[in-house]
Amino acid sequence: MPSYDIPQYLLDRANIHDTVTKVPLYYDTINLPALQAEVYGPSIEIDYTSVLGGTPYTISRDEWITQVGALLDAFKSSQHVTSGIIAHLPQPGEGVTRPEKVLVQAQVSGNLIGKLQAGASGEAPFMQNGGLLEAELQRDQEIEATGENPWRITKYKVIKKWDKGDPKVFDFGSKN
């Protein structure tokens, strides 16, 4: 059994960090093709219940990208930030096996400007929120064989800790 060496550990750590930080960047630039190609696994367990209500669910990558596109379209503008990313990788060493899955925790925040309802006037609703992220990433060996970053998100849970602003920002009805 090959050992999990320092260069591989550092590469995994950097690749995992890149995958997680692509989520807010690609959300805010509405880069759905990149989310699909570079971020999510074929199936994702999604849990935004503390932000949007509902229950956690598992969905295909393609269906999730469609839902994300619709959600992002409901905002006039957004700024999502993920920081303090901790990838729970084993320390490298002799006899240590390279992981196939990794738990990641981070801090998340969002600044969201909604769109006004059709025919409405005034200021668009604004909301700020913050919380924690718990994600699981899985290493895709087929992608890795091509030389690309192999880490893909398979579980994504946002735990809201606070919010301030107008909850109408999440009113996803007919917008201008």
C-alpha positions in Angstrom: 0.0 0.0 0.0 1.5 3.4 -1.0 1.7 5.9 1.8 -0.1 9.2 1.7 2.8 11.6 1.1 3.2 15.3 1.8 3.0 16.5 -1.8 -0.2 14.5 -2.4 -1.7 15.8 0.9 -0.9 19.4 -0.1 -2.3 18.9 -3.6 -5.5 17.4 -2.2 -5.8 20.2 0.3 -5.4 22.9 -2.4 -7.8 21.1 -4.8 -10.5 20.7 -2.1 -10.1 24.4 -1.1 -10.4 25.4 -4.8 -13.6 23.3 -5.3 -15.3 24.8 -2.2 -14.3 28.4 -3.1 -15.6 28.0 -6.6 -19.2 27.7 -5.3 -19.6 31.3 -4.2 -17.7 32.7 -7.1 -19.7 30.7 -9.7 -23.0 31.5 -7.8 -22.2 35.2 -8.0 -21.1 35.2 -11.6 -23.9 32.8 -12.5 -21.4 30.4 -14.1 -23.7 27.4 -14.3 -21.5 25.4 -16.8 -18.5 25.7 -14.4 -20.6 24.6 -11.4 -21.6 21.6 -13.4 -18.2 20.7 -14.8 -15.9 21.6 -11.9 -17.8 21.6 -8.6 -20.5 19.0 -8.1 -20.6 15.2 -8.2 -23.2 13.3 -10.2 -25.5 13.3 -7.2 -25.7 15.8 -4.4 -27.3 15.8 -1.0 -28.5 19.3 -0.5 -29.6 20.9 2.9 -30.5 24.6 2.8 -33.4 24.0 5.3 -32.1 26.6 7.8 -32.1 29.2 5.1 -35.0 28.3 2.8 -37.1 25.8 4.9 -38.2 22.5 3.5 -36.2 19.2 4.1 -32.8 18.0 2.9 -32.9 16.0 -0.4 -30.7 14.2 -2.9 -30.7 15.5 -6.4 -28.8 14.9 -9.6 -26.1 17.4 -10.6 -28.1 18.4 -13.7 -31.3 19.0 -11.7 -29.4 20.9 -9.0 -27.8 23.2 -11.6 -31.2 24.0 -13.0 -32.5 24.8 -9.5 -29.5 27.0 -8.7 -30.0 28.9 -11.9 -33.6 29.6 -11.0 -32.7 30.7 -7.5 -29.9 33.0 -8.6 -32.2 34.5 -11.2 -34.4 35.7 -8.4 -31.7 38.0 -7.2 -30.8 41.4 -8.7 -27.3 40.8 -7.2 -25.5 38.6 -4.7 -22.2 38.2 -3.0 -21.5 34.9 -1.3 -18.4 34.4 0.7 -16.8 31.2 2.0 -13.9 31.5 4.4 -12.1 29.6 7.1 -12.2 26.4 5.1 -11.0 23.3 7.0 -10.6 20.1 5.1 -10.5 17.1 7.5 -7.7 15.2 5.7 -5.5 12.7 7.5 -1.9 13.8 8.1 0.4 12.3 5.6 2.6 9.4 6.6 3.7 5.8 6.1 0.7 3.5 6.2 -1.8 6.3 5.9 -4.3 5.8 3.1 -5.3 8.6 0.8 -9.0 9.4 1.4 -11.8 8.9 -1.1 -14.1 11.3 0.8 -13.4 14.3 2.9 -15.5 16.4 5.4 -15.1 20.1 5.0 -16.3 22.8 7.3 -16.2 26.6 6.7 -17.8 29.9 7.5 -20.3 31.3 4.9 -22.0 34.6 4.5 -24.2 36.2 1.9 -25.4 39.6 0.8 -28.5 39.3 -1.3 -30.4 42.0 -3.2 -33.8 40.7 -4.5 -35.8 41.9 -7.4 -38.9 43.9 -7.0 -42.3 42.2 -7.7 -43.5 43.0 -11.2 -45.1 46.4 -11.1 -43.7 47.3 -7.7 -41.7 50.4 -7.0 -39.3 51.4 -4.2 -36.1 49.7 -3.0 -35.4 46.1 -3.7 -35.3 43.9 -0.6 -31.8 43.3 0.9 -30.6 40.6 3.2 -27.4 39.6 4.9 -26.8 36.3 6.5 -24.0 34.1 7.9 -23.4 30.7 9.2 -21.5 27.5 8.7 -21.0 25.1 5.9 -20.7 21.3 6.2 -19.8 19.6 3.0 -18.5 16.3 1.8 -16.3 16.0 -1.2 -15.5 12.8 -3.0 -12.5 12.1 -5.2 -13.4 11.1 -8.7 -10.7 8.8 -10.1 -11.8 9.2 -13.7 -11.4 13.0 -13.5 -8.1 12.5 -11.7 -6.8 10.3 -14.5 -7.2 13.3 -16.8 -5.0 15.5 -14.6 -7.8 17.8 -13.4 -8.9 18.6 -9.9 -10.8 15.3 -8.9 -12.6 16.6 -5.8 -16.4 17.1 -6.2 -19.1 18.1 -3.7 -21.5 15.3 -2.9 -23.1 16.8 0.3 -23.7 20.5 0.9 -25.3 21.8 4.1 -25.6 25.4 5.1 -26.4 26.1 8.7 -27.7 29.7 9.2 -26.5 31.3 12.4 -27.9 34.9 11.8 -29.6 37.1 9.3 -30.5 40.7 9.0 -32.7 42.4 6.5 -35.8 41.9 4.5 -37.0 38.3 4.2 -38.8 39.3 1.1 -35.5 38.7 -0.7 -36.5 35.1 -0.6 -40.0 35.7 -2.1 -39.4 33.9 -5.4 -42.6 35.1 -7.1 -42.8 37.0 -10.4 -40.0 39.6 -10.5 -38.8 42.4 -12.7 
